[in-house]
Every structure is written in structure tokens, then in C-alpha cells.
Amino acid sequence: MRQLYKLCIFSAVIVMSCMAHIAQAQDTPAKLLKQGKEKSAAKEYKAAIALFDQAIKLDGKFKQAYYLRGMAYFKLEDFQEAVADFNRIIAIDAKHAMAYAGRAQVKHEAGDNEGACEDIKKAGELGFAESSVYIKKYCR
């Protein structure tokens, strides 16, 4: 009887462990993106980046995850990583206006006004509605 009890406990632990792994496996890129957005809104940028990393690992062409991760890097003043993420989006979709706008913002903050000007003009050409405001700021 005692062995049966131990076997039941052991089986329950195994089942619970499997259920935890199944729950983790059910994380979708969209779910991880939502969680990352919540962390970004709370200014927990490193935690947000970790969630965006997971979303990108599941979907290597998830432009919104790259964009939001780029913005999180920007908030942490990691300009190199931010630009890299915007570059990845542009490599996936050369007509992604927000990627150019985000990259322009990073370049401006990093002191590359010429690069910022080029990118914000491109964002405007691609339909970024607020480009004229930033063109005045970045293209002096």
C-alpha cells in the first residue's frame, strides 16, 4: 500500500510537470507580444525585451515584436540594438514606415541628424503621417 501511495505521488508530480511544460508551449507570439507591451507600459524594459525575444524566437519575421523590442532598447539608450531591430524590420519589409521612423528617432538621439533626416523622409514617403513634424526637427 505504501508503494502504491508513493507511485501515486510520483505520478502526480510527473503530470503536473508535464502540464506546466504544455502551458509554456502554448505561449504564442501574440500572447508574448501582449505581455511585452504590458512590461513596456510599466517601464520594465528588460523584462519586455525578454518577452519580445521569445516572440521573435517563435516567429522570426514578427515585425511588431522587432519594432517594440527596438523601442525598448531605445528607452534603455541601447541605440545599437535599437537600430539593429529596425534594420531587421526593413530587411523583412522595406516599406515599413514605422521602422524608418523608429530608426530616425534613434539616430537623432545618437547625434546622427543626417541619417535621421534620411530615415524620416523615407518614413514620410511610405505614409508616416507625422513625418513633416519630425522633418522640421531632424533635417536642419
CNS distance restraints for C-alpha pairs under 8 A (distance, minus, plus):
assign (resid   1 and name CA) (resid   5 and name CA) 6.31 0.50 0.50
assign (resid   2 and name CA) (resid   6 and name CA) 6.33 0.50 0.50
assign (resid   3 and name CA) (resid   7 and name CA) 6.06 0.50 0.50
assign (resid   4 and name CA) (resid   8 and name CA) 6.15 0.50 0.50
assign (resid   5 and name CA) (resid   9 and name CA) 6.29 0.50 0.50
assign (resid   6 and name CA) (resid  10 and name CA) 6.05 0.50 0.50
assign (resid   7 and name CA) (resid  11 and name CA) 6.01 0.50 0.50
assign (resid   8 and name CA) (resid  12 and name CA) 6.11 0.50 0.50
assign (resid   9 and name CA) (resid  13 and name CA) 6.29 0.50 0.50
assign (resid  10 and name CA) (resid  14 and name CA) 6.32 0.50 0.50
assign (resid  11 and name CA) (resid  15 and name CA) 6.14 0.50 0.50
assign (resid  12 and name CA) (resid  16 and name CA) 6.08 0.50 0.50
assign (resid  13 and name CA) (resid  17 and name CA) 6.09 0.50 0.50
assign (resid  14 and name CA) (resid  18 and name CA) 6.17 0.50 0.50
assign (resid  15 and name CA) (resid  19 and name CA) 6.14 0.50 0.50
assign (resid  16 and name CA) (resid  20 and name CA) 6.25 0.50 0.50
assign (resid  17 and name CA) (resid  21 and name CA) 6.42 0.50 0.50
assign (resid  18 and name CA) (resid  22 and name CA) 6.15 0.50 0.50
assign (resid  19 and name CA) (resid  23 and name CA) 6.12 0.50 0.50
assign (resid  20 and name CA) (resid  24 and name CA) 6.30 0.50 0.50
assign (resid  21 and name CA) (resid  25 and name CA) 6.11 0.50 0.50
assign (resid  22 and name CA) (resid  26 and name CA) 6.34 0.50 0.50
assign (resid  23 and name CA) (resid  27 and name CA) 7.20 0.50 0.50
assign (resid  27 and name CA) (resid  31 and name CA) 6.14 0.50 0.50
assign (resid  27 and name CA) (resid  32 and name CA) 6.53 0.50 0.50
assign (resid  28 and name CA) (resid  32 and name CA) 6.19 0.50 0.50
assign (resid  28 and name CA) (resid  55 and name CA) 7.10 0.50 0.50
assign (resid  28 and name CA) (resid  58 and name CA) 7.54 0.50 0.50
assign (resid  29 and name CA) (resid  33 and name CA) 6.00 0.50 0.50
assign (resid  29 and name CA) (resid  54 and name CA) 7.51 0.50 0.50
assign (resid  29 and name CA) (resid  55 and name CA) 4.27 0.50 0.50
assign (resid  29 and name CA) (resid  56 and name CA) 7.15 0.50 0.50
assign (resid  29 and name CA) (resid  58 and name CA) 6.26 0.50 0.50
assign (resid  29 and name CA) (resid  59 and name CA) 6.70 0.50 0.50
assign (resid  29 and name CA) (resid  62 and name CA) 7.93 0.50 0.50
assign (resid  30 and name CA) (resid  34 and name CA) 6.22 0.50 0.50
assign (resid  30 and name CA) (resid  55 and name CA) 7.35 0.50 0.50
assign (resid  31 and name CA) (resid  35 and name CA) 6.34 0.50 0.50
assign (resid  32 and name CA) (resid  36 and name CA) 6.05 0.50 0.50
assign (resid  32 and name CA) (resid  51 and name CA) 5.65 0.50 0.50
assign (resid  32 and name CA) (resid  52 and name CA) 6.62 0.50 0.50
assign (resid  32 and name CA) (resid  54 and name CA) 7.05 0.50 0.50
assign (resid  32 and name CA) (resid  55 and name CA) 5.62 0.50 0.50
assign (resid  33 and name CA) (resid  37 and name CA) 6.12 0.50 0.50
assign (resid  33 and name CA) (resid  51 and name CA) 6.84 0.50 0.50
assign (resid  33 and name CA) (resid  52 and name CA) 6.00 0.50 0.50
assign (resid  33 and name CA) (resid  55 and name CA) 6.43 0.50 0.50
assign (resid  33 and name CA) (resid  65 and name CA) 6.24 0.50 0.50
assign (resid  34 and name CA) (resid  38 and name CA) 6.36 0.50 0.50
assign (resid  35 and name CA) (resid  39 and name CA) 6.37 0.50 0.50
assign (resid  35 and name CA) (resid  48 and name CA) 7.44 0.50 0.50
assign (resid  35 and name CA) (resid  51 and name CA) 6.95 0.50 0.50
assign (resid  36 and name CA) (resid  40 and name CA) 6.14 0.50 0.50
assign (resid  36 and name CA) (resid  47 and name CA) 7.30 0.50 0.50
assign (resid  36 and name CA) (resid  48 and name CA) 4.23 0.50 0.50
assign (resid  36 and name CA) (resid  49 and name CA) 6.97 0.50 0.50
assign (resid  36 and name CA) (resid  50 and name CA) 7.88 0.50 0.50
assign (resid  36 and name CA) (resid  51 and name CA) 5.26 0.50 0.50
assign (resid  36 and name CA) (resid  52 and name CA) 6.01 0.50 0.50
assign (resid  37 and name CA) (resid  41 and name CA) 6.08 0.50 0.50
assign (resid  37 and name CA) (resid  48 and name CA) 6.78 0.50 0.50
assign (resid  37 and name CA) (resid  68 and name CA) 7.65 0.50 0.50
assign (resid  38 and name CA) (resid  42 and name CA) 6.31 0.50 0.50
assign (resid  38 and name CA) (resid  48 and name CA) 7.72 0.50 0.50
assign (resid  39 and name CA) (resid  43 and name CA) 6.25 0.50 0.50
assign (resid  39 and name CA) (resid  44 and name CA) 4.99 0.50 0.50
assign (resid  39 and name CA) (resid  45 and name CA) 6.50 0.50 0.50
assign (resid  39 and name CA) (resid  47 and name CA) 6.38 0.50 0.50
assign (resid  39 and name CA) (resid  48 and name CA) 5.02 0.50 0.50
assign (resid  40 and name CA) (resid  44 and name CA) 5.41 0.50 0.50
assign (resid  40 and name CA) (resid  45 and name CA) 5.29 0.50 0.50
assign (resid  40 and name CA) (resid  48 and name CA) 5.60 0.50 0.50
assign (resid  40 and name CA) (resid  72 and name CA) 6.90 0.50 0.50
assign (resid  44 and name CA) (resid  48 and name CA) 6.21 0.50 0.50
assign (resid  45 and name CA) (resid  49 and name CA) 6.03 0.50 0.50
assign (resid  45 and name CA) (resid  72 and name CA) 5.41 0.50 0.50
assign (resid  45 and name CA) (resid  73 and name CA) 7.47 0.50 0.50
assign (resid  45 and name CA) (resid  75 and name CA) 7.45 0.50 0.50
assign (resid  45 and name CA) (resid  76 and name CA) 7.15 0.50 0.50
assign (resid  46 and name CA) (resid  50 and name CA) 6.37 0.50 0.50
assign (resid  46 and name CA) (resid  72 and name CA) 7.68 0.50 0.50
assign (resid  47 and name CA) (resid  51 and name CA) 6.48 0.50 0.50
assign (resid  48 and name CA) (resid  52 and name CA) 6.19 0.50 0.50
assign (resid  48 and name CA) (resid  69 and name CA) 7.39 0.50 0.50
assign (resid  48 and name CA) (resid  72 and name CA) 7.27 0.50 0.50
assign (resid  49 and name CA) (resid  53 and name CA) 5.97 0.50 0.50
assign (resid  49 and name CA) (resid  69 and name CA) 5.49 0.50 0.50
assign (resid  49 and name CA) (resid  72 and name CA) 6.63 0.50 0.50
assign (resid  49 and name CA) (resid  73 and name CA) 7.68 0.50 0.50
assign (resid  50 and name CA) (resid  54 and name CA) 6.43 0.50 0.50
assign (resid  51 and name CA) (resid  55 and name CA) 6.36 0.50 0.50
assign (resid  52 and name CA) (resid  56 and name CA) 6.11 0.50 0.50
assign (resid  52 and name CA) (resid  65 and name CA) 5.45 0.50 0.50
assign (resid  52 and name CA) (resid  66 and name CA) 7.27 0.50 0.50
assign (resid  52 and name CA) (resid  68 and name CA) 7.54 0.50 0.50
assign (resid  52 and name CA) (resid  69 and name CA) 5.97 0.50 0.50
assign (resid  53 and name CA) (resid  57 and name CA) 6.09 0.50 0.50
assign (resid  53 and name CA) (resid  65 and name CA) 7.93 0.50 0.50
assign (resid  53 and name CA) (resid  69 and name CA) 7.83 0.50 0.50
assign (resid  54 and name CA) (resid  58 and name CA) 6.41 0.50 0.50
assign (resid  55 and name CA) (resid  59 and name CA) 6.19 0.50 0.50
assign (resid  55 and name CA) (resid  62 and name CA) 7.55 0.50 0.50
assign (resid  55 and name CA) (resid  65 and name CA) 6.74 0.50 0.50
assign (resid  56 and name CA) (resid  60 and name CA) 4.88 0.50 0.50
assign (resid  56 and name CA) (resid  61 and name CA) 7.09 0.50 0.50
assign (resid  56 and name CA) (resid  62 and name CA) 6.03 0.50 0.50
assign (resid  56 and name CA) (resid  65 and name CA) 6.48 0.50 0.50
assign (resid  56 and name CA) (resid  66 and name CA) 7.29 0.50 0.50
assign (resid  61 and name CA) (resid  89 and name CA) 7.88 0.50 0.50
assign (resid  61 and name CA) (resid  92 and name CA) 6.77 0.50 0.50
assign (resid  62 and name CA) (resid  66 and name CA) 6.53 0.50 0.50
assign (resid  63 and name CA) (resid  67 and name CA) 6.08 0.50 0.50
assign (resid  63 and name CA) (resid  89 and name CA) 5.60 0.50 0.50
assign (resid  63 and name CA) (resid  92 and name CA) 7.75 0.50 0.50
assign (resid  64 and name CA) (resid  68 and name CA) 6.11 0.50 0.50
assign (resid  65 and name CA) (resid  69 and name CA) 5.93 0.50 0.50
assign (resid  66 and name CA) (resid  70 and name CA) 5.94 0.50 0.50
assign (resid  66 and name CA) (resid  85 and name CA) 5.46 0.50 0.50
assign (resid  66 and name CA) (resid  86 and name CA) 6.99 0.50 0.50
assign (resid  66 and name CA) (resid  88 and name CA) 7.40 0.50 0.50
assign (resid  66 and name CA) (resid  89 and name CA) 6.65 0.50 0.50
assign (resid  67 and name CA) (resid  71 and name CA) 6.28 0.50 0.50
assign (resid  67 and name CA) (resid  85 and name CA) 6.63 0.50 0.50
assign (resid  67 and name CA) (resid  86 and name CA) 6.34 0.50 0.50
assign (resid  67 and name CA) (resid  89 and name CA) 7.27 0.50 0.50
assign (resid  67 and name CA) (resid  99 and name CA) 6.73 0.50 0.50
assign (resid  67 and name CA) (resid 102 and name CA) 7.84 0.50 0.50
assign (resid  68 and name CA) (resid  72 and name CA) 6.16 0.50 0.50
assign (resid  69 and name CA) (resid  73 and name CA) 6.18 0.50 0.50
assign (resid  69 and name CA) (resid  82 and name CA) 7.38 0.50 0.50
assign (resid  69 and name CA) (resid  85 and name CA) 7.17 0.50 0.50
assign (resid  70 and name CA) (resid  74 and name CA) 6.13 0.50 0.50
assign (resid  70 and name CA) (resid  81 and name CA) 6.87 0.50 0.50
assign (resid  70 and name CA) (resid  82 and name CA) 4.10 0.50 0.50
assign (resid  70 and name CA) (resid  83 and name CA) 6.92 0.50 0.50
assign (resid  70 and name CA) (resid  84 and name CA) 7.68 0.50 0.50
assign (resid  70 and name CA) (resid  85 and name CA) 5.19 0.50 0.50
assign (resid  70 and name CA) (resid  86 and name CA) 6.39 0.50 0.50
assign (resid  70 and name CA) (resid 102 and name CA) 7.93 0.50 0.50
assign (resid  71 and name CA) (resid  75 and name CA) 6.21 0.50 0.50
assign (resid  71 and name CA) (resid  82 and name CA) 6.47 0.50 0.50
assign (resid  71 and name CA) (resid 102 and name CA) 7.32 0.50 0.50
assign (resid  72 and name CA) (resid  76 and name CA) 6.38 0.50 0.50
assign (resid  72 and name CA) (resid  82 and name CA) 7.68 0.50 0.50
assign (resid  73 and name CA) (resid  77 and name CA) 6.16 0.50 0.50
assign (resid  73 and name CA) (resid  78 and name CA) 5.09 0.50 0.50
assign (resid  73 and name CA) (resid  79 and name CA) 6.70 0.50 0.50
assign (resid  73 and name CA) (resid  81 and name CA) 6.29 0.50 0.50
assign (resid  73 and name CA) (resid  82 and name CA) 5.11 0.50 0.50
assign (resid  74 and name CA) (resid  78 and name CA) 5.60 0.50 0.50
assign (resid  74 and name CA) (resid  79 and name CA) 5.63 0.50 0.50
assign (resid  74 and name CA) (resid  82 and name CA) 5.50 0.50 0.50
assign (resid  74 and name CA) (resid 106 and name CA) 6.54 0.50 0.50
assign (resid  78 and name CA) (resid  82 and name CA) 6.31 0.50 0.50
assign (resid  79 and name CA) (resid  83 and name CA) 6.05 0.50 0.50
assign (resid  79 and name CA) (resid 106 and name CA) 6.15 0.50 0.50
assign (resid  79 and name CA) (resid 107 and name CA) 7.76 0.50 0.50
assign (resid  79 and name CA) (resid 110 and name CA) 6.98 0.50 0.50
assign (resid  80 and name CA) (resid  84 and name CA) 6.20 0.50 0.50
assign (resid  81 and name CA) (resid  85 and name CA) 6.30 0.50 0.50
assign (resid  82 and name CA) (resid  86 and name CA) 6.46 0.50 0.50
assign (resid  82 and name CA) (resid 103 and name CA) 7.52 0.50 0.50
assign (resid  82 and name CA) (resid 106 and name CA) 7.17 0.50 0.50
assign (resid  83 and name CA) (resid  87 and name CA) 6.02 0.50 0.50
assign (resid  83 and name CA) (resid 103 and name CA) 5.68 0.50 0.50
assign (resid  83 and name CA) (resid 106 and name CA) 6.86 0.50 0.50
assign (resid  83 and name CA) (resid 107 and name CA) 7.86 0.50 0.50
assign (resid  84 and name CA) (resid  88 and name CA) 6.21 0.50 0.50
assign (resid  85 and name CA) (resid  89 and name CA) 6.46 0.50 0.50
assign (resid  86 and name CA) (resid  90 and name CA) 6.34 0.50 0.50
assign (resid  86 and name CA) (resid  99 and name CA) 5.10 0.50 0.50
assign (resid  86 and name CA) (resid 100 and name CA) 7.11 0.50 0.50
assign (resid  86 and name CA) (resid 102 and name CA) 6.91 0.50 0.50
assign (resid  86 and name CA) (resid 103 and name CA) 5.86 0.50 0.50
assign (resid  87 and name CA) (resid  91 and name CA) 6.14 0.50 0.50
assign (resid  87 and name CA) (resid  99 and name CA) 7.56 0.50 0.50
assign (resid  87 and name CA) (resid 103 and name CA) 7.89 0.50 0.50
assign (resid  88 and name CA) (resid  92 and name CA) 6.35 0.50 0.50
assign (resid  89 and name CA) (resid  93 and name CA) 5.94 0.50 0.50
assign (resid  89 and name CA) (resid  94 and name CA) 7.56 0.50 0.50
assign (resid  89 and name CA) (resid  96 and name CA) 7.26 0.50 0.50
assign (resid  89 and name CA) (resid  99 and name CA) 6.35 0.50 0.50
assign (resid  90 and name CA) (resid  94 and name CA) 4.48 0.50 0.50
assign (resid  90 and name CA) (resid  95 and name CA) 7.11 0.50 0.50
assign (resid  90 and name CA) (resid  96 and name CA) 6.38 0.50 0.50
assign (resid  90 and name CA) (resid  99 and name CA) 6.52 0.50 0.50
assign (resid  90 and name CA) (resid 100 and name CA) 7.67 0.50 0.50
assign (resid  95 and name CA) (resid 126 and name CA) 6.27 0.50 0.50
assign (resid  96 and name CA) (resid 100 and name CA) 6.93 0.50 0.50
assign (resid  96 and name CA) (resid 123 and name CA) 7.78 0.50 0.50
assign (resid  96 and name CA) (resid 126 and name CA) 7.26 0.50 0.50
assign (resid  97 and name CA) (resid 101 and name CA) 6.27 0.50 0.50
assign (resid  97 and name CA) (resid 122 and name CA) 7.36 0.50 0.50
assign (resid  97 and name CA) (resid 123 and name CA) 4.43 0.50 0.50
assign (resid  97 and name CA) (resid 124 and name CA) 7.25 0.50 0.50
assign (resid  97 and name CA) (resid 126 and name CA) 5.28 0.50 0.50
assign (resid  97 and name CA) (resid 127 and name CA) 6.42 0.50 0.50
assign (resid  97 and name CA) (resid 128 and name CA) 5.73 0.50 0.50
assign (resid  98 and name CA) (resid 102 and name CA) 5.89 0.50 0.50
assign (resid  98 and name CA) (resid 123 and name CA) 6.65 0.50 0.50
assign (resid  98 and name CA) (resid 128 and name CA) 6.85 0.50 0.50
assign (resid  99 and name CA) (resid 103 and name CA) 6.03 0.50 0.50
assign (resid  99 and name CA) (resid 123 and name CA) 7.82 0.50 0.50
assign (resid 100 and name CA) (resid 104 and name CA) 6.00 0.50 0.50
assign (resid 100 and name CA) (resid 119 and name CA) 5.16 0.50 0.50
assign (resid 100 and name CA) (resid 120 and name CA) 6.29 0.50 0.50
assign (resid 100 and name CA) (resid 122 and name CA) 6.69 0.50 0.50
assign (resid 100 and name CA) (resid 123 and name CA) 5.22 0.50 0.50
assign (resid 101 and name CA) (resid 105 and name CA) 6.31 0.50 0.50
assign (resid 101 and name CA) (resid 119 and name CA) 6.39 0.50 0.50
assign (resid 101 and name CA) (resid 120 and name CA) 5.34 0.50 0.50
assign (resid 101 and name CA) (resid 123 and name CA) 5.52 0.50 0.50
assign (resid 101 and name CA) (resid 128 and name CA) 7.56 0.50 0.50
assign (resid 101 and name CA) (resid 131 and name CA) 7.82 0.50 0.50
assign (resid 102 and name CA) (resid 106 and name CA) 6.40 0.50 0.50
assign (resid 103 and name CA) (resid 107 and name CA) 6.09 0.50 0.50
assign (resid 103 and name CA) (resid 116 and name CA) 7.21 0.50 0.50
assign (resid 103 and name CA) (resid 119 and name CA) 6.85 0.50 0.50
assign (resid 104 and name CA) (resid 108 and name CA) 6.03 0.50 0.50
assign (resid 104 and name CA) (resid 115 and name CA) 6.88 0.50 0.50
assign (resid 104 and name CA) (resid 116 and name CA) 4.00 0.50 0.50
assign (resid 104 and name CA) (resid 117 and name CA) 6.85 0.50 0.50
assign (resid 104 and name CA) (resid 118 and name CA) 7.72 0.50 0.50
assign (resid 104 and name CA) (resid 119 and name CA) 5.12 0.50 0.50
assign (resid 104 and name CA) (resid 120 and name CA) 5.56 0.50 0.50
assign (resid 105 and name CA) (resid 109 and name CA) 6.31 0.50 0.50
assign (resid 105 and name CA) (resid 116 and name CA) 6.57 0.50 0.50
assign (resid 106 and name CA) (resid 110 and name CA) 6.13 0.50 0.50
assign (resid 106 and name CA) (resid 116 and name CA) 7.67 0.50 0.50
assign (resid 107 and name CA) (resid 111 and name CA) 6.20 0.50 0.50
assign (resid 107 and name CA) (resid 112 and name CA) 4.95 0.50 0.50
assign (resid 107 and name CA) (resid 113 and name CA) 6.61 0.50 0.50
assign (resid 107 and name CA) (resid 115 and name CA) 6.32 0.50 0.50
assign (resid 107 and name CA) (resid 116 and name CA) 5.14 0.50 0.50
assign (resid 108 and name CA) (resid 112 and name CA) 5.32 0.50 0.50
assign (resid 108 and name CA) (resid 113 and name CA) 5.11 0.50 0.50
assign (resid 108 and name CA) (resid 115 and name CA) 7.70 0.50 0.50
assign (resid 108 and name CA) (resid 116 and name CA) 5.25 0.50 0.50
assign (resid 108 and name CA) (resid 138 and name CA) 6.69 0.50 0.50
assign (resid 112 and name CA) (resid 116 and name CA) 6.12 0.50 0.50
assign (resid 113 and name CA) (resid 117 and name CA) 5.93 0.50 0.50
assign (resid 113 and name CA) (resid 138 and name CA) 5.75 0.50 0.50
assign (resid 113 and name CA) (resid 139 and name CA) 6.87 0.50 0.50
assign (resid 114 and name CA) (resid 118 and name CA) 6.34 0.50 0.50
assign (resid 114 and name CA) (resid 138 and name CA) 7.67 0.50 0.50
assign (resid 114 and name CA) (resid 139 and name CA) 7.06 0.50 0.50
assign (resid 115 and name CA) (resid 119 and name CA) 6.19 0.50 0.50
assign (resid 116 and name CA) (resid 120 and name CA) 6.07 0.50 0.50
assign (resid 116 and name CA) (resid 138 and name CA) 6.06 0.50 0.50
assign (resid 116 and name CA) (resid 139 and name CA) 7.69 0.50 0.50
assign (resid 117 and name CA) (resid 121 and name CA) 6.14 0.50 0.50
assign (resid 117 and name CA) (resid 135 and name CA) 6.35 0.50 0.50
assign (resid 117 and name CA) (resid 138 and name CA) 5.14 0.50 0.50
assign (resid 117 and name CA) (resid 139 and name CA) 4.90 0.50 0.50
assign (resid 118 and name CA) (resid 122 and name CA) 6.28 0.50 0.50
assign (resid 119 and name CA) (resid 123 and name CA) 6.13 0.50 0.50
assign (resid 120 and name CA) (resid 124 and name CA) 6.18 0.50 0.50
assign (resid 120 and name CA) (resid 131 and name CA) 6.05 0.50 0.50
assign (resid 120 and name CA) (resid 134 and name CA) 6.87 0.50 0.50
assign (resid 120 and name CA) (resid 135 and name CA) 6.33 0.50 0.50
assign (resid 120 and name CA) (resid 138 and name CA) 7.85 0.50 0.50
assign (resid 121 and name CA) (resid 125 and name CA) 6.29 0.50 0.50
assign (resid 121 and name CA) (resid 131 and name CA) 6.86 0.50 0.50
assign (resid 121 and name CA) (resid 135 and name CA) 6.73 0.50 0.50
assign (resid 122 and name CA) (resid 126 and name CA) 6.28 0.50 0.50
assign (resid 123 and name CA) (resid 127 and name CA) 6.38 0.50 0.50
assign (resid 123 and name CA) (resid 128 and name CA) 5.28 0.50 0.50
assign (resid 123 and name CA) (resid 131 and name CA) 6.71 0.50 0.50
assign (resid 124 and name CA) (resid 128 and name CA) 4.70 0.50 0.50
assign (resid 124 and name CA) (resid 129 and name CA) 6.62 0.50 0.50
assign (resid 124 and name CA) (resid 130 and name CA) 7.57 0.50 0.50
assign (resid 124 and name CA) (resid 131 and name CA) 5.00 0.50 0.50
assign (resid 124 and name CA) (resid 132 and name CA) 7.35 0.50 0.50
assign (resid 130 and name CA) (resid 134 and name CA) 6.97 0.50 0.50
assign (resid 131 and name CA) (resid 135 and name CA) 5.92 0.50 0.50
assign (resid 132 and name CA) (resid 136 and name CA) 6.44 0.50 0.50
assign (resid 133 and name CA) (resid 137 and name CA) 6.74 0.50 0.50
assign (resid 134 and name CA) (resid 138 and name CA) 5.82 0.50 0.50
assign (resid 134 and name CA) (resid 139 and name CA) 7.94 0.50 0.50
assign (resid 135 and name CA) (resid 139 and name CA) 5.28 0.50 0.50
assign (resid 136 and name CA) (resid 140 and name CA) 6.78 0.50 0.50
